[in-house]
Every structure is written in structure tokens, then in C-alpha cells.
Amino acid sequence: MKILVRILVVIVVLAIGGAVSAKPIAEWWRKRNMPDWRTAEVEKGRIIAVVNATGTIKPQISVSVGSFVSGPVIELHGNHNQPVRQGDLLAKIDPRLYRSNVERDEATLLTRQADVKRVKAQLQQAENDERRAIALRQEDELFIAQAEMDKFHFTRLSFEAQLEVAQAAVAQAQAALENSVANLNYADIVSPVDGIIIKRVIEPGQTLAAAFQTPELFIIGQDMRGEMHVHASVDEADVGLINKAKEENRPVFFTVDAYPDDLFEGRIREIRLSHTTTQNVVTYPVIIAAPNPDLRLWPGMTATISFHISDRPELTKIPNAALRFFPDPKHVHESDRKLLETREDIKREQEDAGEANLSAEERAELRRKRNRRHVWVSDGDWLRAVEVETGISDSHFTELVSGDLPTGKTLVTGIKPKKPPGS
């Protein structure tokens, strides 16, 4: 009997002890399983909004130098990467055929000019004969018959016409001579502009055939030390921002693979209307002008570009990680769980898919509402949502336009991974 009583006493004591310790144990277990939140603070600072693109370095103007005449190249003075001035001799085509043409046309011109003198002399003789006949006929009509008078008259008219033909032949010979002289001059290939030869496609002794198509001999980049252009293609969704940046004369920064540690600066020179459509994506060419005094920017280099769209030096900003974070509903206060019934990112995708069925006014309103987001703050054991309206953003922060978030407020951005036991 005593043993039974002792057993009952032990059971009662254990039951009382379990009841007393159950609540602390449950509380300890709950806290042990609570996530360790990763956090970041609301800050004051600068945000630079950019639009990124890629482009190709090109000279301001690339002049293709060709040949108007045919023949073998007997001299070659222009070479790759050679600076040239306007009028510098780049190459020379064998001029013998063209020089002989000039000499032939000079002789033809002399012949035509001599023919003019001959016809003028004959005309003068005809005029004198007609004048004497008229004088004799005035003395006595019987001295010269009317038929003879007609012969003198029409002979003079014939020589006047021959003189016009001879003078036209002189003009024709003069034009032929000028054409031959021009062809002879074209045998000297000269630079039309100041610049640098960026391409040479001929070799000494090569024969050029310019009968059907002008052959390309050199490409000269004009004023490459003064300024180079970056040709970029910008999506139509961003071209409005780029145009605003151009109007505000905002800088453009870019890098090239040849100098990965150097940052180059330029300005938007032009936004061209000659758009390109590729797989229903419309892009517009944007030309960026950048100084190149040390000639480090070469034609054909690929530039990675950042257009500065907006620069706010002092504003309230929230971490982008806080905007991307969506908590598990079990960690959220009951009053805010309805916000997570459909995650905001999924809802936004659904809205995008249905935009085609909306009116223009509805689409504009929907896009304005996209800047209304929620971030999460720790409130005791739960997370509470704070509605915010966002503005411009960079790769790390987004502008806080409105929302109850003072500077220094801690926001939840994720969950820290739990350390394994014993670590």
C-alpha cells in the first residue's frame, strides 16, 4: 500500500512539474523556430537612374575613297593608321593612257581652231565678193545678173553656217580635252578630308577596274582625335527617357573592353527616327559624342553604356531587396495576410498579360499604380506591411516618394540561413 501511494505521489509531482514547465518550453520552442531576419535600413542619399545599352564605336564620318578611272597602281603612299591631310596623295594609277588622251585631244582642239580660222577667211572672202557685186549692181543693173547676186548671197550664208559648225566643233574638242585632263587628274588618288586611314584594301601593282562599280581603296576616319561617336540601339520603351536626358544635357558614361578600368564620358548627340524592328521589338539609333584626344577609342570597339536619366543628390531611399521580399504568410500578422493571398509579383504579371484588353486610360492608370508597393517591418513576433510609393531607382536603392518610413527604419529583406548545430 505504501508503494502504491509513493507511485501516485511521484506521478502527481511529475504532472504538476510538466504543467508548470510546458508553457516556457513551448515558448522556447516557438522562439527557437522563429526566423532570423535579414534587415536593412531606410537611408538618405543619392540615386542615379540609368538606362543601360551597348553600342559600337565609329568615327564621326567614315569617307570611302575610290577610283574613278581604271589601271594598274604604280605608287602607293597611304598606309594603315596613317594620318593624312586633305589633298595628300594616297595612290597613283598608271597615267600613260590618260596622258596620251590629253595630247590627242589637244591636237584635235588645235585642228578645230584652225578650221575656224579657215572658215572665217572664206566667209570674209564671200562677204567681200557680195559687197563688190552689190556696188557694181548699184552702178548698173546690167553689170551682174540677179542669179549671180543670189549666188554671192547664199555663198556668204553657207560660210556663216560653216563657221557656226566649226565653232561648235571647237567647243566639243575643248570639252573632250577637259574630260581627258580630268581623267588624268583622277589617276592621282588624294585624300578628300583630314583624318586617319582606318582601312586600306589595295596593294602595289594591283589593277583597278572602275568600268561598272567604283572600287573602294581606302576608308578614312575624319577627326578621330577630336571626337568619336558611339552608335547605340535603344528600346522604344526607354527612348522617351533618353530624349529627356538629351534635352537636359545629361552625361553618358561607358566602358570598353580594351580599357576595362577606365570610364569614358560623352553626351547624346542625336536620336534618329530611322527605327529598326526585329521580332516585333522596335529600337532607335542613338548617337553619343565622346572626346578622343589620346586616340584610345578605336572604330569597331564595343561600348557598354549607361545613360544617366535622373540624378537626385538627397532623397529618402529604400533597399531594393526590401521591395523584392515576400514573406511566408505564417510569419505575417493576421491583418496583413490578405496582401499575400496573391503575391504582388504574380499579380503584376497577370495584369501585364491582360493589358491588351484594357483601354488606353485603364492602361495608363494601371502603370501609375505599379509604383505602389509594400515593404515589411518586424513588429514583435510578426511582420507588418507598410505601403509605399516608389520613384526612380538604381541597382541597389529605390526612391521613397511616400510612405510611413522615417530615415533609419529597419526593413526586412530576407531570412538568414540557420547555422548547423555545433557550428
Protein Blocks (a to p, Z undefined) as FASTA:
>chain_A
ZZmmmmmmmmmmmmmmmmmmmmmmmmmmmmmmpccdddddddddddddddddddddddfb
dcddddfbgcddfbdfbdghiacdehiafbdcdfklmmmmmmmmmmmmmmmmmmmmmmmm
mmmmmmmmmmmmmmmmmmomklpcfklmmmmmmmmmmmmmmmmmmmmmmmmmmmmmmmmm
mmmmmmpccdfbdcddfbdcbdehiacdfklbccdfbdcdehklloccddddddfklmmm
mmmmmmnopacddddfklmmbccddddfbdcfbdcdeehiacdddddddddfkopacghi
acdddddfbdcfbdcdddfklmmpccdfklpcfklmmmmmpcfklmmmmmmmmmmmpcfk
lmmmmmmmmmpccddddehjbccddddddddddfkbccdfbdcddehiacdfbdcdddde
hZZ
